[in-house]
């Protein structure tokens, strides 16, 4: 496992839907994205921070997107899809994977803010390529295989007052 040091270049990829739903279901609170970014970079050089968000035409979501940009996140926005049977779907899994693989060649560490176990194979791949992978999420809802596949795991539940508004 490559160690953390302050000269590392870091990319932060935040799966905003995963974080939002987890924070609300566990604590009925919102994520503090400033604290998330600070906790992810640990005084290392931030190369890129991307928040993957869904536009669902809910009140104040544009304000949220603007706030993310003000904090320092690039926002990638996907429209929610409604199918004929009324079900809705929107996720960024493929986009996050593609960005992580592309960015891994340009950074020393990737911080993935998500608890989604679907990303465990991504972590293994990126680590095999020589890039450190760190996961930040809430322990109660983070897949064990994701934790196992990362170089390190920050359980945001252990410091709720830092990471939640």
DSSP file (Angstrom, degrees, kcal/mol; ACC not computed):
  #  RESIDUE AA STRUCTURE BP1 BP2  ACC     N-H-->O    O-->H-N    N-H-->O    O-->H-N    TCO  KAPPA ALPHA  PHI   PSI    X-CA   Y-CA   Z-CA
    1    1 A X              0   0    0      0, 0.0     2,-0.1     0, 0.0   131,-0.0   0.000 360.0 360.0 360.0 120.0    0.0    0.0    0.0
    2    2 A X        -     0   0    0      1,-0.1   128,-0.0   129,-0.0   149,-0.0  -0.456 360.0-121.3 -64.5 135.6    1.5    3.3   -1.0
    3    3 A X        -     0   0    0     -2,-0.1     2,-0.4     1,-0.1   129,-0.1  -0.256  21.5-104.9 -74.5 165.4    1.7    5.7    1.9
    4    4 A X        +     0   0    0      2,-0.0     2,-0.3     4,-0.0    -1,-0.1  -0.767  45.5 167.1 -87.0 132.8    0.0    9.1    2.2
    5    5 A X    >   -     0   0    0     -2,-0.4     3,-2.0     1,-0.0    38,-0.0  -0.987  44.9-113.5-145.6 155.6    2.4   12.1    1.8
    6    6 A X  T 3  S+     0   0    0     -2,-0.3    39,-0.3     1,-0.3    -2,-0.0   0.559 109.0  63.1 -71.3  -7.9    1.8   15.8    1.3
    7    7 A X  T 3  S+     0   0    0     37,-0.1    -1,-0.3     2,-0.1     2,-0.1   0.419  78.4 118.0 -93.4   4.1    3.3   15.9   -2.2
    8    8 A X    <   -     0   0    0     -3,-2.0    37,-2.0   100,-0.1     2,-0.5  -0.398  63.3-132.3 -70.6 145.8    0.7   13.5   -3.6
    9    9 A X  E     -a   45   0A   0     35,-0.2    99,-2.4    -2,-0.1   100,-1.9  -0.863  30.9-163.8 -95.7 131.2   -1.6   14.6   -6.4
   10   10 A X  E     -ab  46 109A   0     35,-3.1    37,-3.3    -2,-0.5    38,-1.2  -0.919  19.7-163.2-125.8 141.1   -5.2   13.7   -5.6
   11   11 A X  E     -ab  48 110A   0     98,-2.0   100,-3.2    -2,-0.4     2,-0.5  -0.980  13.8-154.8-116.6 136.7   -8.4   13.3   -7.5
   12   12 A X  E     -ab  49 111A   0     36,-2.6    38,-3.0    -2,-0.4     2,-0.5  -0.954   7.8-171.4-115.2 124.8  -11.7   13.2   -5.6
   13   13 A X  E     -ab  50 112A   0     98,-3.1   100,-2.9    -2,-0.5     2,-0.6  -0.957   7.4-164.4-118.5 112.6  -14.7   11.5   -7.1
   14   14 A X  E     -ab  51 113A   0     36,-3.1    38,-2.7    -2,-0.5     2,-1.7  -0.872  14.8-153.9-106.9 114.8  -18.0   12.0   -5.1
   15   15 A X  E  >  -a   52   0A   0     98,-2.3     4,-2.3    -2,-0.6     3,-0.3  -0.650  20.1-174.8 -81.0  83.8  -20.9    9.8   -5.9
   16   16 A X  H  > S+     0   0    0     -2,-1.7     4,-2.9    36,-1.0     5,-0.2   0.817  75.3  53.4 -60.2 -36.8  -23.4   12.4   -4.7
   17   17 A X  H  > S+     0   0    0     35,-0.6     4,-2.6     2,-0.2     5,-0.3   0.941 111.0  46.6 -63.3 -46.5  -26.5   10.2   -5.0
   18   18 A X  H  > S+     0   0    0     -3,-0.3     4,-2.0     1,-0.2    -2,-0.2   0.931 116.1  45.0 -61.0 -46.3  -25.0    7.4   -2.9
   19   19 A X  H  X S+     0   0    0     -4,-2.3     4,-2.8    94,-0.3     5,-0.2   0.912 113.5  50.2 -64.6 -43.3  -23.8    9.9   -0.3
   20   20 A X  H  X S+     0   0    0     -4,-2.9     4,-2.4    -5,-0.2     5,-0.2   0.952 112.7  44.5 -60.9 -51.8  -27.1   11.8   -0.2
   21   21 A X  H  X S+     0   0    0     -4,-2.6     4,-2.5    -5,-0.2     5,-0.2   0.879 115.7  48.0 -65.2 -37.0  -29.3    8.7    0.2
   22   22 A X  H  X S+     0   0    0     -4,-2.0     4,-2.6    -5,-0.3     5,-0.4   0.949 111.9  48.1 -67.9 -48.1  -27.0    7.2    2.9
   23   23 A X  H  X>S+     0   0    0     -4,-2.8     4,-2.0     1,-0.2     6,-1.3   0.879 116.6  44.6 -60.5 -38.1  -26.8   10.5    4.9
   24   24 A X  H  X5S+     0   0    0     -4,-2.4     4,-1.0     4,-0.3    -1,-0.2   0.903 114.9  45.9 -74.9 -40.8  -30.5   10.9    4.8
   25   25 A X  H  <5S+     0   0    0     -4,-2.5    -2,-0.2    -5,-0.2    -1,-0.2   0.881 123.9  33.5 -71.4 -35.2  -31.5    7.3    5.6
   26   26 A X  H  <5S+     0   0    0     -4,-2.6    -2,-0.2    -5,-0.2    -3,-0.2   0.886 141.5   5.3 -84.4 -40.8  -29.0    7.0    8.5
   27   27 A X  H  <5S-     0   0    0     -4,-2.0    -3,-0.2    -5,-0.4    -2,-0.1   0.450  82.6-125.0-129.1  -4.5  -29.0   10.5    9.9
   28   28 A X  S  <<S+     0   0    0     -4,-1.0     2,-0.3    -5,-0.6    -4,-0.3   0.879  76.4 111.6  54.2  39.5  -31.6   12.7    8.2
   29   29 A X        -     0   0    0     -6,-1.3     2,-0.2    -9,-0.1    -1,-0.2  -0.857  65.9-112.6-135.5 169.2  -28.8   15.2    7.4
   30   30 A X        -     0   0    0     -2,-0.3   135,-2.9    -3,-0.1     2,-0.2  -0.652  35.0 -99.7-102.2 160.7  -26.9   16.5    4.4
   31   31 A X  B     -F  164   0B   0    133,-0.2     2,-1.0    -2,-0.2   133,-0.3  -0.563  22.3-135.2 -77.5 139.6  -23.3   16.0    3.5
   32   32 A X     >  -     0   0    0    131,-2.7     4,-2.2    -2,-0.2     5,-0.1  -0.838  22.3-172.5 -92.4  98.0  -20.8   18.8    4.3
   33   33 A X  H  > S+     0   0    0     -2,-1.0     4,-2.2     1,-0.2    -1,-0.2   0.748  80.3  58.5 -70.2 -23.9  -19.0   18.8    0.9
   34   34 A X  H  > S+     0   0    0      2,-0.2     4,-2.3     1,-0.2    -1,-0.2   0.938 110.4  43.2 -66.4 -46.0  -16.3   21.3    2.2
   35   35 A X  H  > S+     0   0    0      2,-0.2     4,-2.9     1,-0.2    -2,-0.2   0.872 111.9  54.9 -66.2 -37.2  -15.4   18.9    5.0
   36   36 A X  H  X S+     0   0    0     -4,-2.2     4,-1.8     2,-0.2    -1,-0.2   0.943 110.2  45.3 -60.3 -47.9  -15.5   16.0    2.5
   37   37 A X  H  X S+     0   0    0     -4,-2.2     4,-2.2     2,-0.2     5,-0.2   0.905 114.5  48.2 -64.3 -41.9  -13.1   17.7    0.2
   38   38 A X  H  X S+     0   0    0     -4,-2.3     4,-2.1     1,-0.2     5,-0.3   0.920 113.2  48.0 -63.4 -43.6  -10.8   18.7    3.1
   39   39 A X  H  < S+     0   0    0     -4,-2.9    -1,-0.2     1,-0.2    -2,-0.2   0.788 113.2  49.1 -68.1 -27.6  -10.9   15.2    4.5
   40   40 A X  H  < S+     0   0    0     -4,-1.8    -1,-0.2    -5,-0.2    -2,-0.2   0.873 114.7  41.5 -79.4 -38.5  -10.2   13.7    1.2
   41   41 A X  H >< S-     0   0    0     -4,-2.2     3,-1.8    -5,-0.2    -2,-0.2   0.853  77.9-164.0 -82.3 -34.2   -7.2   15.8    0.3
   42   42 A X  T 3< S-     0   0    0     -4,-2.1    -3,-0.1     1,-0.3     3,-0.1   0.902  76.9 -51.9  50.2  46.4   -5.5   15.9    3.7
   43   43 A X  T 3  S+     0   0    0     -5,-0.3    -1,-0.3     1,-0.2     2,-0.1   0.631 109.6 131.1  65.5  16.1   -3.3   18.8    2.6
   44   44 A X  S <  S-     0   0    0     -3,-1.8     2,-0.6     1,-0.1    -1,-0.2  -0.471  72.4 -80.3 -89.1 170.0   -2.2   17.1   -0.6
   45   45 A X  E     -a    9   0A   0    -37,-2.0   -35,-3.1   -39,-0.3     2,-0.7  -0.598  42.0-142.7 -75.6 117.0   -2.4   18.7   -4.0
   46   46 A X  E     +a   10   0A   0     -2,-0.6   -35,-0.2   -37,-0.2     3,-0.1  -0.715  24.5 173.8 -81.6 116.7   -5.9   18.5   -5.4
   47   47 A X  E     -     0   0A   0    -37,-3.3     2,-0.3    -2,-0.7   -36,-0.2   0.859  67.6  -9.4 -87.8 -43.1   -5.8   17.9   -9.1
   48   48 A X  E     -a   11   0A   0    -38,-1.2   -36,-2.6     2,-0.0     2,-0.4  -0.970  52.1-165.0-159.4 139.7   -9.5   17.5   -9.7
   49   49 A X  E     -a   12   0A   0     23,-0.3    25,-3.3    -2,-0.3     2,-0.4  -0.995  15.2-175.3-128.0 124.1  -12.7   17.1   -7.7
   50   50 A X  E     -ac  13  74A   0    -38,-3.0   -36,-3.1    -2,-0.4     2,-0.5  -0.978  11.8-162.8-124.7 129.7  -15.8   15.9   -9.4
   51   51 A X  E     -ac  14  75A   0     23,-3.0    25,-2.4    -2,-0.4     2,-0.7  -0.959  13.2-149.4-108.9 122.5  -19.3   15.6   -7.9
   52   52 A X  E     +ac  15  76A   0    -38,-2.7   -36,-1.0    -2,-0.5   -35,-0.6  -0.829  28.3 174.5 -95.0 115.3  -21.6   13.3   -9.9
   53   53 A X  E     - c   0  77A   0     23,-2.9    25,-2.0    -2,-0.7     2,-0.4  -0.800  27.3-133.8-125.8 161.9  -25.2   14.6   -9.5
   54   54 A X  E     - c   0  78A   0     -2,-0.3     2,-0.8    23,-0.2    25,-0.2  -0.949  14.1-139.1-116.5 132.5  -28.6   13.9  -10.8
   55   55 A X  E     + c   0  79A   0     23,-3.0    25,-1.9    -2,-0.4    22,-0.0  -0.833  32.7 161.0 -90.5 115.0  -31.1   16.5  -12.0
   56   56 A X        -     0   0    0     -2,-0.8    -1,-0.1    23,-0.2    23,-0.1   0.170  57.2-111.1-119.1  14.9  -34.5   15.5  -10.7
   57   57 A X        +     0   0    0      1,-0.2     2,-0.3     3,-0.0    -2,-0.1   0.886  65.9 151.6  54.5  42.8  -36.2   18.9  -10.9
   58   58 A X    >   -     0   0    0      1,-0.1     3,-1.6     0, 0.0     4,-0.3  -0.717  54.6 -84.0 -99.8 156.4  -36.4   19.2   -7.2
   59   59 A X  T 3  S+     0   0    0     -2,-0.3    -1,-0.1     1,-0.2    -2,-0.0  -0.276 108.4   6.0 -60.0 140.3  -36.4   22.6   -5.4
   60   60 A X  T 3> S+     0   0    0      1,-0.1     4,-1.9     3,-0.1    -1,-0.2   0.510  85.6 124.6  69.9   8.6  -33.1   24.2   -4.8
   61   61 A X  H <> S+     0   0    0     -3,-1.6     4,-2.6     1,-0.2     5,-0.2   0.885  73.4  53.9 -68.6 -33.2  -31.0   21.6   -6.7
   62   62 A X  H  > S+     0   0    0     -4,-0.3     4,-2.5     2,-0.2    -1,-0.2   0.884 107.0  52.2 -64.6 -36.0  -29.5   24.3   -8.9
   63   63 A X  H  > S+     0   0    0      2,-0.2     4,-2.4     1,-0.2    -1,-0.2   0.903 109.5  50.0 -62.6 -40.8  -28.4   26.1   -5.7
   64   64 A X  H  X S+     0   0    0     -4,-1.9     4,-2.3     2,-0.2    -2,-0.2   0.922 110.2  49.1 -62.7 -45.3  -26.8   22.8   -4.5
   65   65 A X  H  X S+     0   0    0     -4,-2.6     4,-1.9     1,-0.2    -2,-0.2   0.910 112.1  48.9 -61.3 -42.3  -25.0   22.4   -7.8
   66   66 A X  H  X S+     0   0    0     -4,-2.5     4,-2.4     1,-0.2    -1,-0.2   0.898 109.4  52.4 -63.5 -40.5  -23.7   26.0   -7.6
   67   67 A X  H  X S+     0   0    0     -4,-2.4     4,-1.9     2,-0.2    -2,-0.2   0.901 107.1  52.5 -63.4 -40.9  -22.6   25.4   -4.0
   68   68 A X  H  X>S+     0   0    0     -4,-2.3     5,-2.5     1,-0.2     4,-1.3   0.926 110.4  47.9 -58.9 -44.5  -20.6   22.4   -5.1
   69   69 A X  H  <5S+     0   0    0     -4,-1.9     3,-0.2     1,-0.2    -2,-0.2   0.892 109.1  53.6 -64.6 -39.3  -18.9   24.5   -7.7
   70   70 A X  H  <5S+     0   0    0     -4,-2.4    -1,-0.2     1,-0.2    -2,-0.2   0.847 106.6  52.9 -63.2 -33.9  -18.1   27.2   -5.2
   71   71 A X  H  <5S-     0   0    0     -4,-1.9    -1,-0.2    -5,-0.2    -2,-0.2   0.798 130.3 -93.9 -71.0 -29.6  -16.5   24.6   -2.9
   72   72 A X  T  <5S+     0   0    0     -4,-1.3   -23,-0.3     1,-0.3     2,-0.3   0.453  80.7 131.1 127.6   5.4  -14.3   23.5   -5.8
   73   73 A X      < -     0   0    0     -5,-2.5     2,-0.4    -6,-0.2    -1,-0.3  -0.690  51.5-137.6 -87.7 140.0  -16.1   20.6   -7.3
   74   74 A X  E     -c   50   0A   0    -25,-3.3   -23,-3.0    -2,-0.3     2,-0.5  -0.807  28.7-138.7 -81.3 135.0  -16.7   20.2  -11.0
   75   75 A X  E     -c   51   0A   0     -2,-0.4     2,-0.6   -25,-0.2   -23,-0.2  -0.872  16.2-165.5-104.1 131.9  -20.3   19.0  -11.3
   76   76 A X  E     -c   52   0A   0    -25,-2.4   -23,-2.9    -2,-0.5     2,-0.4  -0.973  18.4-160.5-110.2 121.3  -21.3   16.3  -13.8
   77   77 A X  E     -c   53   0A   0     -2,-0.6     2,-0.4   -25,-0.2   -23,-0.2  -0.872  12.0-173.6-113.3 132.1  -25.0   16.3  -14.1
   78   78 A X  E     -c   54   0A   0    -25,-2.0   -23,-3.0    -2,-0.4     2,-0.2  -0.971  25.3-123.2-121.9 138.4  -27.2   13.6  -15.5
   79   79 A X  E     -c   55   0A   0     -2,-0.4     2,-0.2   -25,-0.2   -23,-0.2  -0.557  30.5-112.9 -76.2 141.9  -31.0   13.8  -16.0
   80   80 A X        -     0   0    0    -25,-1.9     2,-0.5    -2,-0.2    10,-0.2  -0.554  30.1-138.2 -72.9 139.6  -33.1   11.3  -14.2
   81   81 A X  E     -G   89   0C   0      8,-2.6     8,-2.4    -2,-0.2     2,-0.5  -0.862  11.0-159.3-103.9 132.8  -34.9    8.9  -16.6
   82   82 A X  E     -G   88   0C   0     -2,-0.5     6,-0.2     6,-0.2     2,-0.1  -0.952  13.3-150.4-111.3 125.7  -38.5    7.9  -16.1
   83   83 A X    >   -     0   0    0      4,-3.2     3,-2.4    -2,-0.5     0, 0.0  -0.419  31.2 -97.9 -91.4 168.0  -39.5    4.7  -17.8
   84   84 A X  T 3  S+     0   0    0      1,-0.3    -1,-0.1     2,-0.1    -2,-0.0   0.787 122.8  55.0 -55.5 -32.5  -43.0    3.7  -19.2
   85   85 A X  T 3  S-     0   0    0      2,-0.1    -1,-0.3     1,-0.0     3,-0.1   0.400 121.8-105.2 -84.7   4.8  -43.8    1.8  -16.0
   86   86 A X  S <  S+     0   0    0     -3,-2.4    -2,-0.1     1,-0.3     2,-0.1   0.298  76.5 135.7  92.1  -9.8  -43.1    4.8  -13.8
   87   87 A X        -     0   0    0     -5,-0.1    -4,-3.2     1,-0.0     2,-0.4  -0.378  42.2-146.5 -70.7 153.1  -39.8    3.6  -12.5
   88   88 A X  E     -G   82   0C   0     -6,-0.2     2,-0.4    -3,-0.1    -6,-0.2  -0.920  16.4-178.9-123.1 147.0  -36.9    6.1  -12.4
   89   89 A X  E     +G   81   0C   0     -8,-2.4    -8,-2.6    -2,-0.4     2,-0.2  -0.997  14.2 148.3-147.8 140.2  -33.2    5.5  -12.9
   90   90 A X        +     0   0    0     -2,-0.4     2,-0.3   -10,-0.2   -10,-0.1  -0.730  14.0 151.4-167.3 119.2  -30.1    7.6  -12.9
   91   91 A X        -     0   0    0     -2,-0.2     3,-0.1   -38,-0.1     4,-0.1  -0.987  35.9-148.3-148.8 161.6  -26.7    6.6  -11.8
   92   92 A X     >  +     0   0    0     -2,-0.3     4,-3.0     1,-0.1     5,-0.3   0.164  57.2 121.6-112.4  14.9  -23.2    7.6  -12.6
   93   93 A X  H  > S+     0   0    0      1,-0.2     4,-2.4     2,-0.2     5,-0.2   0.897  79.7  42.1 -52.0 -51.2  -21.4    4.2  -12.1
   94   94 A X  H  > S+     0   0    0      1,-0.2     4,-2.6     2,-0.2    -1,-0.2   0.914 115.8  50.3 -64.8 -41.8  -20.0    3.9  -15.7
   95   95 A X  H  > S+     0   0    0      2,-0.2     4,-2.4     1,-0.2    -2,-0.2   0.899 111.0  48.6 -62.4 -41.5  -19.0    7.6  -15.7
   96   96 A X  H  X S+     0   0    0     -4,-3.0     4,-2.7     2,-0.2    -1,-0.2   0.920 111.9  49.7 -64.6 -43.7  -17.2    7.4  -12.4
   97   97 A X  H  X S+     0   0    0     -4,-2.4     4,-2.4    -5,-0.3     5,-0.2   0.938 112.3  47.0 -60.6 -47.8  -15.4    4.2  -13.5
   98   98 A X  H  X S+     0   0    0     -4,-2.6     4,-2.2     1,-0.2    -2,-0.2   0.921 114.2  47.0 -62.4 -44.3  -14.2    5.9  -16.8
   99   99 A X  H  X S+     0   0    0     -4,-2.4     4,-3.1    -5,-0.2     5,-0.2   0.912 111.8  51.0 -64.3 -41.9  -13.1    9.1  -15.1
  100  100 A X  H  X S+     0   0    0     -4,-2.7     4,-2.1     1,-0.2    -2,-0.2   0.925 111.6  46.6 -62.7 -44.4  -11.2    7.1  -12.4
  101  101 A X  H  X S+     0   0    0     -4,-2.4     4,-0.5    -5,-0.2    -1,-0.2   0.907 116.0  45.7 -65.0 -40.9   -9.4    5.0  -14.9
  102  102 A X  H >< S+     0   0    0     -4,-2.2     3,-0.8    -5,-0.2    -2,-0.2   0.929 116.0  44.8 -66.5 -46.0   -8.5    8.1  -17.0
  103  103 A X  H >X S+     0   0    0     -4,-3.1     3,-2.6     1,-0.2     4,-0.8   0.792  96.1  75.8 -70.6 -28.1   -7.4   10.2  -14.0
  104  104 A X  H 3< S+     0   0    0     -4,-2.1     3,-0.4     1,-0.3    -1,-0.2   0.788  90.0  58.3 -56.6 -28.2   -5.4    7.4  -12.4
  105  105 A X  T << S+     0   0    0     -3,-0.8    -1,-0.3    -4,-0.5    -2,-0.2   0.639 111.9  40.8 -74.1 -13.5   -2.7    7.9  -15.0
  106  106 A X  T <4 S+     0   0    0     -3,-2.6     2,-0.3    -4,-0.2    -2,-0.2   0.408 111.5  52.9-117.3  -1.2   -2.3   11.6  -13.8
  107  107 A X     <  -     0   0    0     -4,-0.8   -97,-0.2    -3,-0.4     3,-0.1  -0.847  64.7-136.9-132.5 167.0   -2.6   11.4  -10.0
  108  108 A X  S    S+     0   0    0    -99,-2.4    24,-2.4    -2,-0.3     2,-0.3   0.706  90.8  21.7 -92.6 -25.8   -1.0    9.5   -7.1
  109  109 A X  E     -bd  10 132A   0   -100,-1.9   -98,-2.0    22,-0.2     2,-0.5  -1.000  58.8-156.1-146.1 143.0   -4.3    8.9   -5.3
  110  110 A X  E     -bd  11 133A   0     22,-2.7    24,-2.8    -2,-0.3     2,-0.6  -0.984  11.1-156.5-116.3 128.8   -7.9    8.7   -6.1
  111  111 A X  E     -bd  12 134A   0   -100,-3.2   -98,-3.1    -2,-0.5     2,-0.7  -0.930   7.7-163.0-105.7 117.9  -10.4    9.3   -3.3
  112  112 A X  E     -bd  13 135A   0     22,-3.2    24,-2.3    -2,-0.6     2,-1.2  -0.895   4.9-159.6-103.0 114.4  -13.8    7.6   -4.1
  113  113 A X  E     +bd  14 136A   0   -100,-2.9   -98,-2.3    -2,-0.7     2,-0.3  -0.750  55.2  92.3 -96.3  89.6  -16.6    9.0   -1.9
  114  114 A X        -     0   0    0     -2,-1.2    22,-0.1    22,-0.7    -2,-0.1  -0.952  60.6-147.9-169.7 154.3  -19.1    6.2   -2.2
  115  115 A X        +     0   0    0     -2,-0.3    28,-2.3  -100,-0.1     2,-0.5   0.272  55.9 130.6-110.5   8.9  -20.2    3.0   -0.4
  116  116 A X    >   -     0   0    0     26,-0.2     3,-1.9     1,-0.2    26,-0.1  -0.506  49.8-152.7 -73.5 116.7  -21.3    1.2   -3.6
  117  117 A X  G >  S+     0   0    0     -2,-0.5     3,-2.0     1,-0.3     4,-0.3   0.667  87.0  80.5 -62.7 -17.8  -19.8   -2.2   -3.8
  118  118 A X  G 3  S+     0   0    0      1,-0.3     3,-0.4     2,-0.1     4,-0.4   0.722  86.5  60.8 -61.0 -19.0  -20.0   -2.1   -7.6
  119  119 A X  G <> S+     0   0    0     -3,-1.9     4,-2.3     1,-0.2    -1,-0.3   0.423  75.2  93.7 -88.9   1.9  -16.8    0.0   -7.4
  120  120 A X  H <> S+     0   0    0     -3,-2.0     4,-2.2     1,-0.2    -1,-0.2   0.911  85.8  48.8 -63.2 -41.4  -14.7   -2.8   -5.8
  121  121 A X  H  > S+     0   0    0     -3,-0.4     4,-2.4    -4,-0.3    -1,-0.2   0.886 109.1  54.2 -64.9 -38.1  -13.4   -4.1   -9.1
  122  122 A X  H  > S+     0   0    0     -4,-0.4     4,-2.8     2,-0.2     5,-0.3   0.935 107.4  50.6 -58.3 -47.1  -12.5   -0.5  -10.1
  123  123 A X  H  X S+     0   0    0     -4,-2.3     4,-2.6     1,-0.2     5,-0.2   0.928 110.8  48.6 -58.7 -45.9  -10.4   -0.1   -6.9
  124  124 A X  H  X S+     0   0    0     -4,-2.2     4,-2.2     1,-0.2    -1,-0.2   0.910 113.0  48.1 -60.4 -42.7   -8.6   -3.3   -7.6
  125  125 A X  H  X S+     0   0    0     -4,-2.4     4,-1.4     2,-0.2    -2,-0.2   0.942 113.1  45.9 -63.8 -49.2   -7.8   -2.3  -11.2
  126  126 A X  H  <>S+     0   0    0     -4,-2.8     5,-2.0     1,-0.2     4,-0.3   0.897 113.2  50.0 -64.5 -40.7   -6.6    1.2  -10.3
  127  127 A X  H ><5S+     0   0    0     -4,-2.6     3,-1.8    -5,-0.3    -1,-0.2   0.905 106.9  55.2 -63.7 -40.4   -4.4   -0.1   -7.4
  128  128 A X  H 3<5S+     0   0    0     -4,-2.2    -1,-0.2     1,-0.3    -2,-0.2   0.819 103.0  56.7 -61.7 -30.1   -3.0   -2.7   -9.8
  129  129 A X  T 3<5S-     0   0    0     -4,-1.4    -1,-0.3    -3,-0.2    -2,-0.2   0.509 126.9-101.6 -79.7  -4.8   -2.0    0.2  -12.1
  130  130 A X  T < 5S+     0   0    0     -3,-1.8     2,-0.5     1,-0.3    -3,-0.2   0.536  81.0 125.7 100.8   7.7    0.0    1.8   -9.2
  131  131 A X      < -     0   0    0     -5,-2.0    -1,-0.3   -22,-0.0   -22,-0.2  -0.853  61.2-119.6-102.7 134.4   -2.4    4.5   -8.0
  132  132 A X  E     -d  109   0A   0    -24,-2.4   -22,-2.7    -2,-0.5     2,-0.5  -0.450  26.1-155.5 -67.9 140.1   -3.5    4.6   -4.4
  133  133 A X  E     -d  110   0A   0    -24,-0.2    18,-2.7    -2,-0.1    19,-1.2  -0.984  11.5-177.0-124.1 124.8   -7.3    4.3   -3.8
  134  134 A X  E     -de 111 152A   0    -24,-2.8   -22,-3.2    -2,-0.5     2,-0.4  -0.953  10.5-153.8-119.4 138.3   -9.0    5.7   -0.8
  135  135 A X  E     -de 112 153A   0     17,-2.4    19,-2.9    -2,-0.4     2,-0.4  -0.929   7.8-171.6-114.2 136.4  -12.7    5.2    0.0
  136  136 A X  E     +de 113 154A   0    -24,-2.3   -22,-0.7    -2,-0.4     2,-0.3  -0.996  33.2 109.0-124.6 126.6  -14.8    7.6    2.1
  137  137 A X  E    S- e   0 155A   0     17,-2.1    19,-3.5    -2,-0.4     2,-0.6  -0.952  71.2 -62.6-171.5-173.0  -18.3    6.7    3.1
  138  138 A X    >   -     0   0    0     -2,-0.3     3,-1.9    17,-0.2     4,-0.3  -0.820  40.8-141.3 -93.7 120.6  -20.5    5.7    6.0
  139  139 A X  G >  S+     0   0    0     -2,-0.6     3,-1.2     1,-0.3    -1,-0.1   0.811  95.6  61.2 -52.2 -39.7  -19.4    2.4    7.4
  140  140 A X  G 3  S+     0   0    0      1,-0.3    -1,-0.3    -3,-0.0    15,-0.0   0.759 116.8  31.0 -61.8 -24.7  -22.9    1.0    8.0
  141  141 A X  G <  S+     0   0    0     -3,-1.9     2,-0.5     2,-0.1    -1,-0.3   0.169  93.4 107.6-122.6  17.9  -23.8    1.2    4.3
  142  142 A X  S <  S-     0   0    0     -3,-1.2   -26,-0.2    -4,-0.3   -27,-0.1  -0.855  73.9-114.9-101.0 130.3  -20.4    0.6    2.7
  143  143 A X    >>  -     0   0    0    -28,-2.3     4,-1.9    -2,-0.5     3,-0.7  -0.370  15.4-135.0 -63.6 134.2  -19.9   -2.7    1.0
  144  144 A X  H 3> S+     0   0    0      1,-0.2     4,-2.7     2,-0.2     5,-0.2   0.873 105.5  57.8 -57.3 -38.5  -17.3   -4.9    2.6
  145  145 A X  H 3> S+     0   0    0      1,-0.2     4,-1.3     2,-0.2    -1,-0.2   0.814 105.0  51.4 -65.7 -28.3  -15.8   -5.7   -0.8
  146  146 A X  H <> S+     0   0    0     -3,-0.7     4,-0.9     2,-0.2    -1,-0.2   0.921 110.8  47.2 -71.3 -44.8  -15.3   -2.0   -1.5
  147  147 A X  H >< S+     0   0    0     -4,-1.9     3,-0.8     1,-0.2    -2,-0.2   0.927 113.1  49.5 -60.5 -44.6  -13.5   -1.5    1.8
  148  148 A X  H 3< S+     0   0    0     -4,-2.7    -1,-0.2     1,-0.2    -2,-0.2   0.810 108.7  52.9 -65.1 -30.5  -11.3   -4.6    1.2
  149  149 A X  H 3< S+     0   0    0     -4,-1.3    -1,-0.2    -5,-0.2    -2,-0.2   0.628  98.2  80.9 -82.3 -13.7  -10.4   -3.4   -2.3
  150  150 A X  S << S-     0   0    0     -4,-0.9   -16,-0.2    -3,-0.8     3,-0.1  -0.513  78.5-130.1 -92.9 159.5   -9.2    0.0   -1.2
  151  151 A X  S    S+     0   0    0    -18,-2.7     2,-0.3     1,-0.2   -17,-0.2   0.837  93.3   1.2 -71.6 -34.3   -5.9    1.1    0.2
  152  152 A X  E     -e  134   0A   0    -19,-1.2   -17,-2.4     2,-0.0     2,-0.4  -0.983  63.4-148.4-151.3 160.4   -7.7    2.9    3.0
  153  153 A X  E     -e  135   0A   0     -2,-0.3     2,-0.6   -19,-0.2   -17,-0.2  -0.995   2.3-159.1-135.6 127.4  -11.2    3.6    4.2
  154  154 A X  E     -e  136   0A   0    -19,-2.9   -17,-2.1    -2,-0.4     2,-1.0  -0.937  14.3-149.2-104.4 115.6  -12.5    6.7    6.1
  155  155 A X  E >   -e  137   0A   0     -2,-0.6     3,-1.6   -19,-0.2     4,-0.3  -0.747   7.2-165.9 -86.0 103.5  -15.7    5.9    7.9
  156  156 A X  G >  S+     0   0    0    -19,-3.5     3,-1.0    -2,-1.0     7,-0.3   0.710  83.0  69.5 -65.4 -19.8  -17.6    9.2    7.8
  157  157 A X  G >  S+     0   0    0    -20,-0.5     3,-0.9     1,-0.2    -1,-0.3   0.780  88.5  64.3 -67.0 -26.2  -19.9    7.8   10.5
  158  158 A X  G <  S+     0   0    0     -3,-1.6    -1,-0.2     1,-0.3    -2,-0.2   0.664 115.5  28.9 -73.2 -14.6  -17.1    8.0   13.0
  159  159 A X  G X> S+     0   0    0     -3,-1.0     4,-1.8    -4,-0.3     3,-1.2  -0.386  71.6 155.3-140.3  59.3  -17.0   11.7   12.7
  160  160 A X  H <> S+     0   0    0     -3,-0.9     4,-2.1     1,-0.3    -2,-0.1   0.849  72.0  59.9 -55.4 -38.6  -20.5   12.7   11.8
  161  161 A X  H 34 S+     0   0    0      1,-0.2    -1,-0.3     2,-0.2    -4,-0.1   0.787 108.8  44.8 -66.8 -25.1  -20.1   16.2   13.1
  162  162 A X  H <4 S+     0   0    0     -3,-1.2    -1,-0.2    -6,-0.2    -2,-0.2   0.904 121.9  34.2 -79.3 -43.4  -17.3   16.8   10.7
  163  163 A X  H  < S+     0   0    0     -4,-1.8  -131,-2.7    -7,-0.3     2,-0.4   0.505 109.2  66.2 -98.3  -5.4  -18.9   15.4    7.6
  164  164 A X  B  <   F   31   0B   0     -4,-2.1  -133,-0.2  -133,-0.3     0, 0.0  -0.908 360.0 360.0-120.8 147.6  -22.6   16.2    8.0
  165  165 A X              0   0    0   -135,-2.9  -134,-0.1    -2,-0.4    -1,-0.1   0.415 360.0 360.0 -89.3 360.0  -24.5   19.5    8.1
